[in-house]
Amino acid sequence: MTTLQSVPALGTHPASGSLPSRAETREQLSRATYDLLVIGGGILGISTAWHAAQSGLRVALVDAGDFAGATSSASSKLLHGGLRYLQTGAVKLVAENHFERRAVSREVAPHLANPLTFYLPVYKGGPHGAAKLGAGVFAYSALSAFGDGVGHVISPAKAQRDVPELRTDDLKAVAVYRDDQMNDARMALMTVRAAVDAGAVVLNHAAVTGLRFTRGRVTGADLTDSTDGTEFGVTARLVLNATGPWVDHLRKMEDPNAAPSIRLSKGAHLVLKRTRPWRAALATPIDKYRITFALPWEDMLLLGTTDEEYEGDPADVAVTESDTAQILDEAAFSIKDQQLSRDLITYSFAGLRVLPGGPGDTSKAKRETVVTEGRGGMLSVAGGKWTTFRHIGRTVMNKLAALPGHPLAEDMEPMNRLPRKLPLPGIANPNAVAHRLLIDGGTPGPRMAPDTARHLATHYGSLAFDIARLANESPELAERVHPDAPEIWAQVAYARDHEWAETADDVLRRRTTLTIRGLATEDVRAGVEKLLADKD
């Protein structure tokens, strides 16, 4: 076990090419006038900042917490076409989702997305029959142009070979389809990096305390750096409110009489240790509309999700005992009891879906993106799906170009003239990166463990070689942060110097997988805090 005494003392000086200091970034934000200030560092805000910077605009992005610190790192970790949308006849939407899914997983971020086989078990007395689900997965794969094979039906015995904990009592058949999964926090961070590479200036842990107005128009924001209390401001020709569950809070700063525009739905998840290897995921129908997932993810098992209206403070969202009981009860439809022991739970998390305002069951509400313009000219963007994050960025940019008076149109390159599938940083074949790390990663330092090489390759792509260099230059950084996880201390130094990590949670929850594995012990946390403090 890592102790404070064994935490590396090296890496105390930021590496060449590391990020500017927070003071330097605040100064840069304060002295310029930006074309676009994006408030909110979830994936909607990040994607818009990326596309805006690509188009030639001068872009600033700020967030009160960490990038992807709320909803965007609390998803089901899927890039998917949306099988359940076929229920409502949304064929065009599923086809569009598949296009975006394939673009991200194959051309934009193949180093961060993994193909995953899904099994839909058909039980006696269940909400759907084998014929219906078989036809559904065939149509689903057809809408993906059969790029992931043909959806079909297999026997329970064959499915159980891939999912040994599958419950086979009253199991009649299993429908098969394919989608992709990811680590959402890592995907978001790589998109932040892409935005910065394109020219955006970004700062996390910077909370908006008020909006700036010029002749009744919103022209910036006043902020406080939560790391040291420094107050500063940003001036911009246009402000975009991309604060997710807090979107109406910021709209009321613009107009105290602004009516609510959204409603929130809570989605809770559990992370468990796996009792045996899984080579496929389960998507089990609960009723006509809802599916519960059991996903092999990060060497663990991810269960969820719930879908219920949420009316409290977004900052207080948490997994309750009733959420845990519901997830385990629903998982028990298709998973054996030994895999669902509460003793296996390592972590739980809840996020808030942002849905268009209106009545009705949240589980049936459309996951659509809504862009509105406020009384002071501030644009607010809310809602959508992780799968279509690039499409959302383009949608917002088209809205900017079409604003009355075209205030930014002359300064921005139209979206149709920009590359449609610009890759995220680190793009590489992860298998090739892992192979290289195993061959070269131990020169001149200790040989890299296979699980560490694979982890680095699938979370950083070719940027993993930068981490390997840190480990080779400072052997202490090649040591594992915790003996039961693949992460090494070089990743903590890298997160500090190149990935905007300011707090232990930034590192443990979103730059690494230590928290979700249940390994963010007091010693580990103290060690991370020590290494982060060495930046100064």
MIVOBA-176295 format. One record per atom (N, C-alpha, C): residue in one letter; x, y negated, z. Coordinates in pm, whole numbers, plus 50000, padded with zeros to 5 digits. Layout:
MIVOBA-176295
AXYZ...
END
This chain:
MIVOBA-176295
M500855012050000M500005000050000M500894987550000T500484977549921T501224965149915T501134957850048T502234952450094T502234944150214T502744930350177L502534920950267L502994907350240L504504907050218Q505224915450292Q506674915550278Q507114920150140S506284928350075S506694933949946S506194925849827V505464914949854V504994906649743V506184900149675P506254900349544P507394894749473P507604880049507A508854876549529A509214862649551A509654856149420L509674863949315L510094858849186L508914852649113G509194846649000G508144839948926G507704827148994T508564821449079T508154809449152T508214797149064H508914797848951H508954786648858H508154790448734P507144782648699P506344786048583P507204788348460A506824798448382A507594801948264A507474790948159S508444790648069S508394781147960S507114783547879G506514772647834G505264773947761G504064775747850S504224774147981S503104775848071S502194763648064L501054764348130L500054753748122L500544740948188P500024729348144P500314717048216P499734717748356S500244709548446S499714709348582S498304703648581R497574705948690R496224700348699R496284685148696A497284679248760A497414664548758A497614659448616E498444666548540E498674662548400E497394663948318T496644674548341T495404676548267T494374665948305R494264662748433R493334652148476R493694638848411E494994635948405E495444623448343E495074623248195Q495274634548129Q494934635447987Q493434633647965L492634639748051L491184638548040L490724624248068S491404617548159S490964604248203S491284593248102R492384594848029R492844583547948R492324583547805A491734594547759A491274595447621A489754594047614T489264590647496T487834591547469T487624603647379Y486824612847425Y486614625347353Y485374624347265D485404631747156D484204632647073D483114640547145L483544651147215L482584660047281L483114664247417L482304661947520L482594667247653L481614678647679V482144690647697V481324702247729V481384704447879I480244704047944I480164706548089I479614720648106G480424729448157G480034743348175G480984752748103G481684761048180G482684770148125G482234784448119G480934786748099G480464800148065G480684802247916I480284813747866I480624817047728I479934807647629L478744802247659L478104792847566L478944780147552G479374774647665G480194762647661G481554765247598I482154776647634I483474780047580I483404781747428S482404789147380S482274791447237S482054778347162T481224769447219T480994756547154T482274748347150A483024748247260A484294740947262A485264746447158W485304759647146W486174766147046W485794761746905H484524762646872H484084759046738H484234743946712A483964735746814A484104721346798A485554717446773A486474723746848A487894720846827A488354725446690Q487854737046646Q488174741746511Q487714731746405S486594725146431S486024716046331S486744702746326G487704700546417G488484688246416G488074677946518L487064681046600L486654671646704L487634671846821R487684660446890R488474659547014R487564664347127V487924675547190V487014682747280V487604684047420A486764681647521A487104684347660A486074694247716L486534703247802L485664713147866L485974713648014V484944712448097V485134713148243V484104722548303D484464728248417D483524736848490D483724734848639A482604735148713A482684733048857A483384744448928G483324756348871G484004767848928G485064772948833D485144785948819D486114792048729D485444794648595F486254795548490F485714799348361F485054813148373A483854814348318A483064826748327A482854830948472G482804821148562G482724824248704G481364828448754A480324826848672A478964830348716A478374840748622T477334836948549T476594846448466T477484853448363S478444846348307S479224851948196S480164863148238S480414864848367S481184876448413S480314885948494A478984884448480A478044892948554A477074899848459S477544902748339S476694909148239S476804924348250S476124931148158S476244945748151S477434950248068K478274940748027K479544943447957K479334949347818L478204946347755L477884952547627L477914942447512L478414947047399L478204940547271L477264949747196H476024945647176H475044955247125H474014948647035G473404956846952G472394951946861G471064949346928G470824955847041G469554953947112G468514964047071L468764976647106L467864987447066L466414984647108R466234979247228R464864977347278R464094966847198Y464804958047123Y464114947847044Y463334954046928L463694966346889L462914973046786L461484975546832Q461304976446965Q459964978347022Q459004967246980T459564954946968T458724943446938T458754939846789G459404948446710G459454945946566G460464935546524A461414932046612A462414921746581A463544927646498V463214932246379V464184939146294V465304929746250K464944917646210K465944907946164K466924904546277L466394902946399L467234899746514L468244910946540V467794923446536V468694934746558V469784935146452A469414932846325A470404932746218A471434921646239E470974909846281E471904898746308E472814902046425N472254908146530N473064911946645N474134922046604H473744931746521H474714941546474H475844934946395F475514925146312F476544918146236F477554911646329E477054904746432E477944898246527E478744908446608R478074919146649R478764929646725R479924935346645R479684938646520R480744944446437R481864934446412A481494921746392A482504911546368A483434910146488V482854909846609V483674908346730V484524920746754S483914932446743S484624944746781S485644949246678R485524944446554R486414949446449R487364938946393E486944926146397E487764915946332E488164904446424V487324900846519V487614889646608V488374894046731A487984905146792A488604909546918A488624924746931P489214931946834P489284946546848P490134950946967H490984941847017H491804945147134H491044943947265L489844938147260L489064935947381L487734943547382A487364949547270A486094956647259A486354971547235N485524979847293N485684994247280N484395000547230P484465009247128P483245016247084P482775025847192L481475027247205L480915035647310L479695043047257T479675056147278T478535064447242T477485063947353F476235062247314F475125061747410F474205073647390Y473795079647502Y472815090347502Y471525085347568L470405087047496L469085084047553L468405097147586P468335100847712P467705113547749P466185112747737V465595123347682V464135124147667V463625134847764Y462965130447871Y462475139647973Y460985142147954K460585153747999K459165157247998K458395146948079G457365141348020G456565131348090G457145117348084G458255115348011G458875102248002G458075092647914P458495079747910P457715069647836P457785071047685H458795078447633H458945080047489H459215094747456G458745099147342G458995112747296G460275113547214A460735125947190A461975128147116A461855123146973A460705125146910A460535120946771A460635105746760K459995098646853K460015084146850K461425078746872L462135084146972L463485079446999L464435083346887G464245095046831G465075099246718G464915089746601A463675086146571A463425076646463A463985062846497G463895059346626G464395046346670G465905045046654V466665055246697V468125054346685V468565055346539F467785062446455F468115062846312F467935048846252A466805042346284A466565028946232A467615019046284Y467985020946410Y468995012246473Y470315013246398S470745025446369S472005027246297S471875022446153A470685023646093A470485018645957A470655003445952L470184996546056L470314981946060L471764977746080S472614987246120S474054984746127S474754990046003A473964992945898A474484998345771A475245011345794F474835018745897F475435031745931F476955030545954G477375018445993G478805016346017G479345023746137D478455028346225D478875035846344D478325050046340G478035055046220G477445068246207G475935067246203V475305078746200V473855079546189V473255083446324G472305075546374G471615079146496G470895092446479H470985100946579H470405114346566H470045119846703V469575132046708V469175138546832V470015151046852I470475153346978I471265165147010I470625172847125S471155184447153S470615192847260S471115188047396P470385190947502P470845187647636P472205193847669A472445206147625A473715212847657A474895205347597K474745200547474K475835193147410K476075179847481A475005173047521A475145160347591A475835162147725Q475535173047794Q476105175147926Q477615177647919R478115182047807R479565183847794R480285170347799D479625159847750D480225146547753D479875138847880V478705141847937V478275135348061V477965146248162P478975150948234P478785162548322P477795160248434E477555147648469E476605144848577E475185142548526L474925145748399L473595144048342L472615153948405R471475148848447R470435157448505R469685164448392T469645177548394T469055185148282T467675191048314D467195189448438D465845194148470D464815186748384D463975194248314D462925188548229D463465179848116L464775181348083L465365173747974L465085180847841K464355174447752K463925180747628K464925178547514A465485166547504A466415163347395A467155150547432V468175147047354V468965135047380V469195127847246A468755115547237A468995107347118A470355100447132V471045098447019V472415093347019V472515080846931Y473165070546983Y473495058846902Y474815053146953R475315042846885R476605037046924R476535021846929D477205016247027D477395001847041D478834999547087D479104988047146D480444984947196D480344978947336Q481444979947411Q481494973547542Q482794965747555M482874957847662M484014948847682M484144945847830N485224939147864N485344932447993N484984917947966D483794913748010D483284900447973D484184889048020A484744890148141A485614879548191A486864878048104R487454889248062R488634888647976R488284882947838M487124886647783M486714881247654M486524866047664A485934861447773A485734847147792A487054839747803L487994845247880L489294838647897L490054837747766M489974848147684M490644847647554M489994837147464T488684834847480T488004824647402T488394810747451V488574809047582V489114796447634V490484793847572R491294804047570R492634802547513R492564798647365A491624804547292A491444801147151A491024786447136A490154781747225A489734767747221A490914758447245V491754761847342V492934753747372V493914754147255D494104765847197D494984766847080D494484758146966A493164756046960A492574747746855A492594732946891G493044729547014G493184715647053G492324710847168A491464719247222A490614715047333A491434713247461V490974704247548V491574702247680V490584707747782V491034716747869V490114723547960V490574722348105L489604722748195L489914722548338L488784729448414N489144739648491N488174746148578N488254740048717H487354744248804H487274739248941H487204723948944A486404718248853A486214703748844A484714701148835A484124696548943A482664695348953A482194681448911V481124681148834V480514668448795V479764662548913T480084650148949T479384643249058T478394632949006G478524629448879G477604619848819G477894618348671L476904613448599L477084610848456L477394596048434R478124593248327R478434579448289R477454575148179F476994562748188F476034557548091F476564544648028T476304542947901T476584530547830T475334526747752R474724515647794R473464511147732R472434522547726G472304529747836G471304540147849G471684553547788R472834554347725R473284566847664R474314573547754V474254586747764V475244594247842V476554594247765T477604588847828T478904587647760T480054593247843G479764603147924G480834609348000G480354613948136A481324617048221A480994622248353A482074618748453D481674617148578D482594615748690D482734629448756L483964632848795L484234646248847L485124645748971T485094656749044T485984658649158T486694671949142D488014671549152D488824683849147D488674690849281S488034702449281S487754709349408S489004715249472T490104716049398T491334721549458T492024711649551D491844698549527D492514688649613D491684676149639G490464675649587G489584664249613G489804652149525T490714652849430T490984641449342T489744638149258E489404625349252E488284620949170E488804615249039F488114618148930F488514613048799F487294613248709G487464608448586G486324608048495G486734611148353V485744614548273V485954617548131V484944609448051T485444602647947T484584594947858T484454602447726A483234603047674A483004610547550A481864604247471R481914605647340R480864600547253R479584608647270L479744621547303L478584630347321L478894640247432V477894643147516V478044652547626V477124664447603L477664676347619L476894688647606L476764695247742N475544697447784N475224704147910N475084719047883A476104726747921A476094741247901A476294748248035T475544743648134T475764748248271T474924760348311G474304766848213G473604779348243G472474777448342P472484784848453P471394783848551P471244769848610W472284761548598W472234747948653W471854737548547V471384742048431V471134732648321V470124721948358D469074725448433D468074715448471D468594705948579H469524710748660H470144702048762H470864690448693L471604693348588L472334682848516L471364674148435R470314680248382R469314672348309R468664662048399K468504665248528K467914655648621K468904644348655M470214646848641M471184635948655M471004625948540E470634631148423E470394622548307E469064615448320D468034622848364D466674617548374D465984623948494P465844616448604P465244622148726P463854627948703N463174623748596N461824628648569N461794640248470A462954645448434A463004656348337A462254668548391A461384673948307A460604685748347A461484698248334P461214708548414P461974720948402P461914726548260S463044731648212S463094736648074S463344751648067I463724757748179I464104771848178I463494779148296R463574792148295R463344800348413R464474810448419L464654816348535L465794825048559L465354839248591S466114848748543S465864862748574S467154868748630K467034875348744K468224881248807K468484895248755G469734897748721G470174911148683G471274915948775A471004926448852A471994931748947A472624944448891H473874947048931H474614958848888H475384964649006L475654977648999L476504984449094L477694990549020V478854990649086V480044997449033V480395008749128L480555020749075L480845032549157L482085039749105K482745046649195K483795055949153K483135067549079R483805072748978R483265084148904R483735097148969T482825106548980T483185119649037T483835128548931R483495126148804R484065133848693R484175124748572P484995128148473P485125119548353P483825119148273W483515107448218W482385105648128W482925101647991R482415108047886R482835104447750R481715097647672A480615094547739A479505087347677A478745080047787A477915070747746A477075063247839A475655068447833L474895065747938L473475069147941L472645056447934A471615056647850A470625046047843A469265052647864T468775052047986T467585059648024T466345050948025P465335053747943P464095045947945P463385047248081I463045035848138I462325035648266I460825034148241D460495025548146D459115023948104D459135020047957K458045014647908K457955011647766K458995001447721Y459384992247811Y460264981347772Y461664982047833R461784987847952R463044987048025R463894999648009I465204997448007I466195008248004I467175005848117T467575016448186T468635015148285T469895021648229F471025014948248F472285019548191F473175026048296A473925035948252A475035041648331A476225042048235L477175033048258L478245030548161L479615033948219P480375042648155P481765044148196P482515031448159W483115024848258W483725011648236W484865009648335E486045006148284E487205003348368E487485014948465D487405027248417D487645039248498D486595041248606M485525033348602M484465034048702M483165037448631L482055036648706L480715038348649L479915025948683L479385019348581L478585007248599L477105010748583L476315007548685L474885010548684L474074997648685G472964997448612G472044986048616G471254985448486T470414975948474T470364963948555T468924961548598T468724952448691T467394948248730T466964936448643D465694932948651D465174921648572D463974916048646E464214906048729E463114899948804E463304884848812E462194877748814E462264863148817E462974858448943Y463794847948927Y464574842449039Y464284827649050E463964823149171E463584809149190E464454801949292G465474808549346G466314802349447G467444794149387D468364789949473D469564782849430D470444792549352P470844789049228P471694798249151P472974802149223A473484793249308A474724796349380A474534807449482D473284810249518D473024820149623D472654833849568V472684835749438V472274848649382V473194859649432A472594870749472A473374881749529A472584894649514V473284905749528V472634918849524V472044921749660T470754924749663T470064927749788T469964942949807E469534946749925E469324960949952E468264966749859S467214958849830S466184963949739S466724965649598D467654956849556D468294958349425D469084971449420T469864973849523T470684985949529T469814998449524A468744998349605A467855009849607A467185011949472Q466765001049408Q466115002249277Q467075008049173I468305002949169I469285007649069I469585022449089L469795026449215L470105040549243L468895049449213D467705044749248D466495052649222D466275054549072E466475043948995E466275045048851E467385053348786A468605052248837A469685060448784A469435075248810A468735078148920A468475092048957A467545099148859F466875091748771F466075098348668F466935107348582S468175103348559S469015110748464S470385114748517I470725110948641I472055113748696I471935121948824K472805131748839K472785140348957K473135132549084D472615137649196D472705130549322D474155128049366Q475065137549340Q476425136049393Q477135123949333Q476735119549213Q477355107749152Q476725094849204L475625095849277L474905083949321L475015081449471S475985087649535S476195085249678S476595070749702R476015064649802R476375050849836R477845049649875D478435060449920D479865060149957D480765057549835L480235059849716L481025057849594L480975043549543I480095035149600I479955021349553I481195013349594T481845007049495T483024998749524T482704983949516Y481664980349442Y481374966249420Y479964964849366S479364953449388S478064950249328S478084935649287F477334932349186F477274918449143F475924915649078A475554902849079A474284898649018A474534886048938G473864885148824G473914873248741G472514868548709L472434856648651L471134850748619L471014848648469R470014855248411R469694852648270R468934839548262V469294831448165V468594818748143V467604820848030L466314819748062L465244822447966L464444809847939P463864808647819P463004797147792P461864796547893G461474784647931G460394783048027G459074788347972G458224792848062G456924798048019G456504809848103P455254814148086P454724825148166P455154838648111G454784849348184G455014862948134G456134870148207D456204883048182D457194891748242D458584888448186T459554886348274T460894882648226T461524893748144S461164906348168S461764917348093S461334917147947K460224910047917K459734909347780K460094896147712A460714887047788A461034873747733A462174874747633K462124866047531K463154865847429K464464860347487R465574866747449R466904861947491R467404852147386E466694840947371E467034831547265E467714819247322T468464812347237T469174800347277T468324788147242V468204779047337V467404766947318V468334754747330V468304746047230V469094733747232V468124721947235T468254713247336T467364701747349T468194689047367E467614677747326E468274664847346E467524656947450G468244651647548G467624644447657G467434629647627R466834623147723R466504608847710R467754600247690G468854604547750G470104596947737G471024602047628G470504611047544G471324615947433G472164628047466M472094633047591M472854645047626M472174657347566L472944665747503L472414678447453L472514688947562S471494697147574S471514708347668S471314721247590V472154731047617V472054744047551V471904754647659A470964763647640A470704773747743A470204786547679G470564797747740G470054810647698G470874817147589G470564829647563G471274836947459G471884849847511K472614856447422K473214869347453K474724868747434W475444876347514W476894877047498W477264881347356T476524890747301T476864896147170T476974885247064T476124875147075T476064864946970T476774852047011F477804852947095F478424840847146F479014832147035R479554838246931R480104830346820R478984823446743H477894830646721H476744824846649H476174812946727I476124813946859I475614803046941I476504790746924G477824792646924G478734781346903G478484774546770R478274782446667R478004776646534R476654769546532T475664775246600T474334769146605T474394755346670V475124754246781V475244741346849V475974731346759M477004735946690M477744726846602M476874721846487N476044730346432N475124725946327N474134715646381K473734717446507K472844707746571K473554694346587L474824694646626L475594682346640L475694675046507A475924682746402A476074676646270A474794670046221A473644675046269A472354670246220A471704659846312L472404655246415L471824645546507L471454632646434P470394625946477P470014613246414P471184603346414G471424597446300G472554588246288G473864595046260H473884608346272H475084616346244H476344610546312P476304609146445P477424602646514P478744610246503L478704623446487L479944631246480L480184637546345A479164637346258A479254644946134A480444640846049E480764627746044E481854623345958E483214627846009D483294631246137D484574634946197D484784649946209M483804657746169M483904672146188M483804679646056E484544690346046E484474699045930E483204707345942P482404708145836P481174716345844P481494730945875M480584737145947M480804751045988M480994760345869N480314757545757N480424766645643N481764765745571R482604756345613R483934755245554R485024761145644L484624765945760L485574771745854L485554786945846P486654793445884P486684808245881P485554814045965R484844823845912R483704829645984R484134839346092K485304845246076K485704855746169K487134853346220L487354841146268L488674837746322L488944846246445P490084853346450P490344862446562P490724855046690L490474861546802L490914856446931L492394859446952P493064851747038P494484854147064P494744868547109G495904873647068G496304887047108G495784897947019I495104894646909I494504904846824I495564914946780A495254927546801A496184938446770A495444951546789N496004962146736N495484975446763N495944979546902P495034981346998P495464984247135P496254997247147N495955007047063N496715019547068N498185017147031A498395008646929A499755005546888A500474997546996V499764988047060V500384980147167V500784989147284A499864998147325A500175007247436A501385016047403H501445020847279H502585029247237H503895021447247R503875009047199R505075000747206R505474997947351L504494995247435L504804992447576L505465004547642L504985016347609L505565028447668L506995030647618I507245027247493I508585029447436I509555018447479D509085005847470D509974994547494D509814988347632G508694991347700G508354984147821G509314986147936G510134996147929G511054998748039G512454993748017T512624985347914T513964980347884T514064965747921P514924961848014P515854970148091P515284974848224G514034971748252G513454974848383G512954989048391P512184991948496P511635005448514P510625008648405R510495021448372R509575025748268R508125022748309M507325017848215M505945014248244M505075026848249A504185027448346A503275038848360A502255038748246P501835050448199P500875050948087P499565043648116D499045044548239D497765037748267D497935022548265T499105017748309T499375003348303T499514998748159A500215006448078A500385002747937A499035002047867R498175011847892R496865011947830R496015000247878H496084997548007H495314986448064H495754973148003L497044970747995L497534958247938L497124956847792A497224967847717A496914967447574A495454964047549T494544969147634T493114967247611T492554954747681H493384947547753H492924935347819H493654922847770Y494794924747702Y495574913347653Y495954914747505G495834926647447G496294928547312G497794926247302S498244919347199S499684917147181S500264907847286L499424900247358L499934891947467L500464900447582A500154913347580A500694922447681A502224922647678F502814919847563F504274919847555F504874908447637D504144897247650D504604886347735D504634890747882I503634898547922I503604903548060I504704913748081A504934922347981A506014932147991A507364925148005R507534913747935R508794906247947R508994901048088L507904895748147L508004891148286L508434902448378A507844914248358A508164925748441A509604930248420N510094929448298N511474933548271N512484923748328E512144910848323E513064900748376E513084900648528S511974904448591S511874904648737S511264917948778P512074928048807P511554941448836P510484941648945E510534932049039E509504931749143E508124929549083L508074922248972L506794919648907L506274931848831A507114942048815A506684954448749A505974963848845E505994960648975E505344969249074E503824967549068R503114978249103R501654977549107R501194968349219V500094961149191V499494952849296V498874961749403H498254972749361H497694982849452H497994996449390P498375006249470P498765019149413P497665026149336D496405022749360D495295029649294D494745022149173A495435011549131A494995003849014A496155002348916P495865000548787P496934999348688P497614985748687E497014975548749E497574961948742E498924960848809I499774952148752I501094949348809I501174934448844W502154931148928W502274917448977W502554907448866A503144911948756A503384902848644A502084896848593Q500984904148604Q499694898848560Q499244887248648V499574887748776V499204876748866V500004864248829A501314865948806A502134854548765A501654848948631Y501274857748541Y500794853548410Y499464846148422A498574851248507A497284844548529A497494830548585R498454829348673R498774816248734R499314806448630D500234811048547D500944801948457D500294800148321H499434809548280H498904809148143H497384810748134E496704813748245E495264816648237E494444808848339W494934797448386W494164788148468W493674794148600A494354804148653A493954809948781A494394800748895E493444796848978E493724787949091E493504794749225T492594804249231T492244810749357T492464825849347A492474832249463A492624846849464A491474853449389D490254848149404D489114854049333D489244852549183D489804841349138D490054839748995D490864851548942V491884855449018V492774866348976V492114879948998L491604882249116L491144895649155L489834899549089R488964889849063R487644892949007R487594891348856R488344881348801R488144878448659R489394880348571R490604879148625R491794881948543R492244896448554T491844903148660T492174917248681T490914924748722T491034937748745T489884945948784T489964950348930L490804944049010L491034948749146L489784947649233T489024936949219T487814935349299T486764945649263I486524947549135I485464956949098I485824971349135R487104974249149R487544987549192R487484989149345G487144978449414G487104978849559G488484978349622L489454972449553L490854972749598L491384958849634A490504949149647A490944935649685A491074935049838T492014942549891T492214943350036T492794930250089E492834929150221E493404917050281E494854915350241D495614926250238D497024925350199D497174921050053V496354926949967V496414923249825V496034908649807R494964904449872R494524890549860R495594880849911A496214884150023A497264875450077A498454874849982G498784886049921G499894886249826G499614877849704V498394878649653V498014870549537V498054855749572E497534852249690E497544838249732E498964833049745K499864841449794K501264837449807K501884834549671L501604843249575L502184841349442L501564829249372L500274826949393L499644815049335L500234802349395A500504802449523A501064790649590A502454787449539D503174797549490D504544795449442D504584786549319K503414784149257K503374775549139K503844761549172D503544757449296D503894743749335D505354742649377
END
